[in-house]
């Protein structure tokens, strides 16, 4: 089964000026074609291959913390880049909490894709819960460590 591509994420906040349901202007386009076994984001797309590497422990820790904050509906806006902070509103946070708040604590947080573009590092994680539900989570931050983009795929 093909997971929801970045362009269809239900919740995106981006430093590039996108709205809560707009397009992520600084993120690469989603991969085309059928997924490869084991890692649906590993196939090349366009002229650039997907850049999947070993997870950055600091980025993973921040992504886990932000996912937890979204689940609780209480986020630390001081950790957001200015444009991302301007695009995040109470309704967006509430929608994210409604979507993932009741799923419980994740049992795994596996990086599916990672890379960097325009001074921003990003990763897409597959978050799995004890009942087997999964959700894709996009997390990006700038060189100073400020969060620039967050995204949630529909739980599946």
C-alpha positions in Angstrom: 0.0 0.0 0.0 1.3 3.4 -0.9 1.6 5.9 2.0 0.3 9.4 1.6 2.8 11.6 -0.2 4.1 14.8 1.3 1.8 16.9 -1.0 -1.2 15.3 0.6 -0.3 15.7 4.2 -3.3 16.8 6.2 -1.3 19.3 8.3 1.6 21.3 7.1 3.3 24.3 8.5 6.2 25.6 6.6 8.7 28.5 6.8 8.2 29.0 3.1 4.9 30.8 3.8 2.5 27.9 3.2 -0.8 27.9 5.1 -2.0 25.1 7.3 -3.4 23.2 4.3 -1.2 24.8 1.6 1.7 23.3 -0.2 5.2 23.1 1.4 7.2 25.4 -0.9 10.6 24.3 0.3 10.1 20.6 0.6 11.0 18.3 -2.4 8.2 16.8 -4.4 6.8 13.4 -3.3 8.2 10.3 -5.0 6.4 9.0 -8.1 5.5 5.4 -8.9 4.9 2.3 -6.7 6.7 2.0 -3.4 9.7 -0.2 -3.0 9.4 -3.1 -0.5 10.5 -2.0 3.0 11.0 1.7 2.2 8.4 3.4 -0.1 10.4 6.7 -0.2 13.7 5.2 -1.3 13.1 5.1 -5.0 14.5 7.9 -7.1 12.1 10.6 -8.4 12.8 13.3 -10.9 16.5 13.7 -11.4 17.4 13.4 -7.7 17.4 10.2 -5.7 15.6 10.2 -2.3 18.1 10.9 0.4 17.7 8.4 3.2 20.4 8.1 5.8 20.9 7.0 9.3 18.6 8.9 11.6 20.1 12.0 13.2 19.6 11.4 17.0 19.1 15.0 17.8 16.6 15.5 15.1 14.8 12.3 16.0 14.6 13.4 19.6 13.1 16.8 18.6 10.7 15.1 16.2 9.5 12.8 19.0 9.0 15.7 21.4 7.1 17.7 18.8 4.9 14.7 17.9 4.1 14.3 21.6 3.3 18.1 21.9 0.9 17.8 19.0 -0.8 14.8 20.6 -1.3 16.8 23.8 -2.4 20.0 22.0 0.3 22.1 23.8 3.2 23.2 21.6 6.2 25.4 22.5 6.0 28.1 19.9 9.4 29.5 20.9 10.9 26.6 19.1 9.3 27.5 15.8 10.9 29.6 13.0 9.1 32.9 12.6 7.1 31.9 9.4 6.2 28.6 10.9 5.0 30.3 14.1 2.9 32.7 12.0 1.3 29.9 10.1 0.4 27.8 13.2 -2.8 28.7 14.8 -5.0 27.2 17.6 -7.3 25.6 15.1 -4.4 23.8 13.4 -3.0 22.6 16.7 -6.5 21.4 17.8 -7.0 19.5 14.5 -3.6 17.8 14.9 -4.6 16.8 18.5 -7.9 15.4 17.3 -6.2 13.4 14.6 -3.4 11.8 16.7 -4.2 12.6 20.4 -6.1 9.4 21.0 -3.7 7.0 19.4 -1.5 6.7 22.5 2.2 6.7 22.9 4.1 5.6 19.8 5.8 2.2 19.9 8.1 3.0 17.0 9.3 6.1 15.2 11.1 5.0 12.0 12.8 7.3 9.6 11.6 6.7 6.0 13.3 9.6 4.2 15.7 12.4 5.2 17.6 15.2 3.5 18.3 18.8 3.4 17.3 21.7 1.1 17.7 25.4 1.2 19.4 25.4 4.7 16.7 23.2 6.1 17.0 19.5 7.3 13.9 17.3 7.1 12.8 13.8 7.8 9.7 11.8 7.3 9.0 9.2 10.0 6.6 6.4 10.1 5.1 6.5 13.6 3.4 3.2 14.7 1.1 2.7 17.7 0.3 -0.4 19.9 -3.0 -1.0 18.0 -1.1 -1.2 14.7 -2.2 2.2 13.4 0.5 4.2 11.6 0.9 7.8 10.6 3.6 9.6 8.5 5.2 12.6 10.3 7.1 15.2 8.5 9.6 17.2 10.6 12.0 19.9 9.4 14.2 22.4 11.1 16.6 25.2 10.0 20.4 25.4 10.8 19.7 27.1 14.1 17.5 24.3 15.3 14.2 26.1 14.8 11.3 24.0 13.5 10.3 25.1 10.0 7.8 22.4 9.0 5.5 19.9 10.6 3.2 17.5 8.8 0.9 14.6 9.6 -0.5 12.0 7.2 -3.9 10.5 7.8 -3.6 7.6 10.3 -3.8 4.2 8.5 
